[in-house]
Amino acid sequence: MKTRHIQYQTSGTCSQIIDVTADENNIIQQVFFLGGCNGNLQGISQLVRGQNIDDVIKRLDGIRCGVKRTSCPDQLCRALEQLKSAPLSD
């Protein structure tokens, strides 16, 4: 199975990096957050595993954290958008 993988540097959130992998069918295989609210981000990571990238983006895009213009789920959407154009590897 071929996969896509990126490490996305977040902006405007407590988390700093999102490490995400999806397969050739745009199904999310794993997500790891560096920094941020550990329990919440582990939960998000588990909930999106096995989901289609576009479905996750539809659900999480635009979520805000308090008065911030973004959130960790919103930044995950930015990472997933970038992941869709990453090259496939074996």
Backbone as CSV, one residue per row, in Angstrom:
resi,resn,N_x,N_y,N_z,CA_x,CA_y,CA_z,C_x,C_y,C_z
1,MET,0.846,-1.176,0.000,0.000,0.000,0.000,0.895,1.243,0.000
2,LYS,0.567,2.189,-0.842,1.293,3.448,-0.890,0.684,4.419,0.113
3,THR,1.522,5.300,0.639,1.062,6.270,1.635,1.609,7.658,1.330
4,ARG,0.964,8.641,1.944,1.435,10.023,1.952,1.716,10.377,3.408
5,HIS,2.751,11.168,3.639,3.113,11.536,5.009,3.661,12.954,5.022
6,ILE,3.255,13.723,6.020,3.845,15.050,6.224,3.965,15.338,7.713
7,GLN,4.818,16.290,8.014,4.873,16.911,9.334,4.543,18.376,9.104
8,TYR,3.428,18.792,9.668,2.909,20.139,9.433,3.178,20.999,10.659
9,GLN,3.821,22.147,10.453,4.058,23.084,11.543,2.830,23.962,11.709
10,THR,2.218,23.900,12.877,0.975,24.638,13.119,1.255,26.117,13.344
11,SER,0.176,26.894,13.306,0.253,28.333,13.543,-0.951,28.751,14.375
12,GLY,-0.706,29.455,15.471,-1.794,29.994,16.271,-2.406,29.032,17.270
13,THR,-1.733,27.907,17.534,-2.267,26.924,18.486,-1.185,26.509,19.476
14,CYS,-1.619,25.822,20.516,-0.671,25.299,21.509,0.141,24.135,20.943
15,SER,-0.475,23.343,20.073,0.298,22.270,19.434,1.274,22.912,18.454
16,GLN,2.382,22.224,18.215,3.431,22.800,17.378,3.570,22.082,16.042
17,ILE,3.400,20.764,16.060,3.564,19.962,14.850,2.466,18.908,14.799
18,ILE,1.954,18.668,13.583,1.025,17.568,13.348,1.690,16.635,12.359
19,ASP,1.870,15.390,12.770,2.461,14.353,11.929,1.307,13.478,11.460
20,VAL,1.084,13.415,10.153,-0.088,12.712,9.641,0.263,11.870,8.418
21,THR,-0.347,10.683,8.368,-0.153,9.741,7.266,-1.503,9.280,6.758
22,ALA,-1.631,9.203,5.433,-2.848,8.685,4.798,-2.436,7.714,3.704
23,ASP,-3.360,6.821,3.354,-3.049,5.873,2.284,-3.392,6.471,0.924
24,GLU,-3.186,5.680,-0.117,-3.386,6.156,-1.481,-4.841,6.481,-1.807
25,ASN,-5.770,6.025,-0.950,-7.198,6.308,-1.126,-7.665,7.474,-0.257
26,ASN,-6.711,8.234,0.292,-6.984,9.384,1.166,-7.673,9.001,2.466
27,ILE,-7.369,7.806,2.969,-7.869,7.370,4.273,-6.759,7.606,5.293
28,ILE,-7.086,8.323,6.348,-6.099,8.675,7.373,-5.682,7.417,8.130
29,GLN,-4.381,7.184,8.195,-3.832,6.016,8.884,-3.390,6.344,10.297
30,GLN,-2.784,7.524,10.499,-2.352,7.924,11.838,-2.145,9.429,11.902
31,VAL,-2.346,9.956,13.099,-2.134,11.374,13.375,-1.476,11.490,14.744
32,PHE,-0.406,12.272,14.824,0.240,12.573,16.090,0.399,14.080,16.198
33,PHE,0.080,14.621,17.376,0.280,16.041,17.654,1.445,16.179,18.618
34,LEU,2.295,17.176,18.385,3.343,17.529,19.328,2.890,18.795,20.039
35,GLY,2.771,18.720,21.352,2.291,19.844,22.134,0.780,19.879,22.162
36,GLY,0.232,20.874,22.822,-1.215,21.011,22.908,-1.811,20.219,24.060
37,CYS,-3.117,20.107,24.072,-3.866,19.408,25.121,-3.836,17.908,24.843
38,ASN,-2.945,17.212,25.495,-2.630,15.827,25.167,-3.854,14.918,25.064
39,GLY,-4.704,14.912,26.068,-5.867,14.021,26.044,-6.819,14.332,24.907
40,ASN,-7.128,15.605,24.714,-8.034,15.994,23.623,-7.457,15.635,22.263
41,LEU,-6.169,15.864,22.092,-5.560,15.615,20.789,-5.393,14.118,20.519
42,GLN,-5.186,13.334,21.568,-5.188,11.878,21.381,-6.573,11.416,20.946
43,GLY,-7.609,12.015,21.540,-8.980,11.675,21.163,-9.275,12.023,19.715
44,ILE,-8.905,13.211,19.302,-9.107,13.623,17.906,-8.368,12.677,16.970
45,SER,-7.134,12.338,17.331,-6.332,11.439,16.495,-7.025,10.092,16.304
46,GLN,-7.590,9.557,17.368,-8.285,8.271,17.278,-9.578,8.388,16.475
47,LEU,-10.288,9.478,16.635,-11.554,9.654,15.922,-11.377,9.808,14.417
48,VAL,-10.291,10.421,13.993,-10.109,10.631,12.552,-9.418,9.461,11.859
49,ARG,-8.790,8.577,12.630,-8.140,7.412,12.016,-9.184,6.574,11.285
50,GLY,-8.879,6.199,10.050,-9.793,5.401,9.237,-10.816,6.229,8.476
51,GLN,-10.770,7.551,8.641,-11.711,8.446,7.972,-11.095,9.020,6.693
52,ASN,-11.944,9.377,5.763,-11.518,10.028,4.531,-11.093,11.463,4.829
53,ILE,-10.012,11.893,4.215,-9.481,13.244,4.440,-10.556,14.305,4.215
54,ASP,-11.278,14.232,3.111,-12.274,15.265,2.797,-13.415,15.286,3.807
55,ASP,-13.806,14.124,4.325,-14.860,14.074,5.341,-14.415,14.758,6.629
56,VAL,-13.172,14.541,7.011,-12.642,15.173,8.222,-12.565,16.683,8.032
57,ILE,-12.107,17.115,6.883,-12.021,18.557,6.613,-13.410,19.190,6.698
58,LYS,-14.416,18.543,6.133,-15.791,19.085,6.184,-16.274,19.263,7.614
59,ARG,-15.907,18.336,8.498,-16.386,18.382,9.885,-15.611,19.343,10.772
60,LEU,-14.311,19.490,10.532,-13.470,20.221,11.485,-13.002,21.596,11.017
61,ASP,-13.149,21.887,9.736,-12.667,23.153,9.186,-13.362,24.340,9.847
62,GLY,-12.567,25.298,10.277,-13.105,26.540,10.824,-13.372,26.535,12.315
63,ILE,-13.160,25.413,12.997,-13.353,25.389,14.452,-12.340,26.331,15.083
64,ARG,-12.828,27.114,16.047,-11.965,28.076,16.733,-11.757,27.648,18.174
65,CYS,-10.669,28.093,18.766,-10.345,27.819,20.165,-10.426,29.144,20.919
66,GLY,-11.512,29.334,21.646,-11.700,30.588,22.365,-11.720,31.760,21.408
67,VAL,-10.874,32.757,21.674,-10.829,33.942,20.823,-9.828,33.797,19.675
68,LYS,-9.106,32.679,19.641,-8.147,32.452,18.552,-8.895,32.244,17.240
69,ARG,-8.274,32.584,16.137,-8.884,32.428,14.819,-8.799,30.994,14.304
70,THR,-8.131,30.122,15.048,-7.936,28.740,14.629,-7.978,27.844,15.855
71,SER,-7.746,26.570,15.650,-7.709,25.578,16.728,-6.875,24.404,16.241
72,CYS,-6.614,23.461,17.119,-5.891,22.259,16.681,-6.688,21.478,15.634
73,PRO,-8.016,21.304,15.784,-8.755,20.635,14.715,-8.701,21.404,13.388
74,ASP,-8.776,22.725,13.442,-8.685,23.537,12.237,-7.300,23.410,11.604
75,GLN,-6.259,23.395,12.427,-4.910,23.220,11.910,-4.722,21.828,11.319
76,LEU,-5.390,20.831,11.881,-5.369,19.496,11.282,-5.922,19.554,9.861
77,CYS,-6.964,20.341,9.646,-7.511,20.506,8.286,-6.475,21.095,7.351
78,ARG,-5.721,22.088,7.810,-4.666,22.672,6.981,-3.629,21.600,6.632
79,ALA,-3.281,20.781,7.629,-2.315,19.708,7.391,-2.866,18.699,6.386
80,LEU,-4.135,18.351,6.506,-4.742,17.373,5.600,-4.819,17.906,4.176
81,GLU,-5.095,19.201,4.030,-5.113,19.803,2.695,-3.730,19.701,2.053
82,GLN,-2.699,19.950,2.847,-1.338,19.848,2.340,-0.987,18.387,2.042
83,LEU,-1.457,17.489,2.888,-1.175,16.065,2.714,-1.728,15.534,1.396
84,LYS,-2.888,16.029,0.985,-3.507,15.542,-0.253,-2.605,15.748,-1.470
85,SER,-1.739,16.735,-1.434,-0.861,16.985,-2.581,0.548,16.429,-2.386
86,ALA,0.782,15.761,-1.246,2.100,15.168,-1.009,2.279,13.951,-1.912
87,PRO,3.507,13.660,-2.289,3.762,12.502,-3.153,3.519,11.184,-2.421
88,LEU,3.102,10.181,-3.169,2.925,8.841,-2.612,4.274,8.161,-2.510
89,SER,4.423,7.337,-1.470,5.638,6.536,-1.336,5.257,5.116,-0.927
90,ASP,6.177,4.191,-1.156,5.925,2.788,-0.822,6.165,2.510,0.645
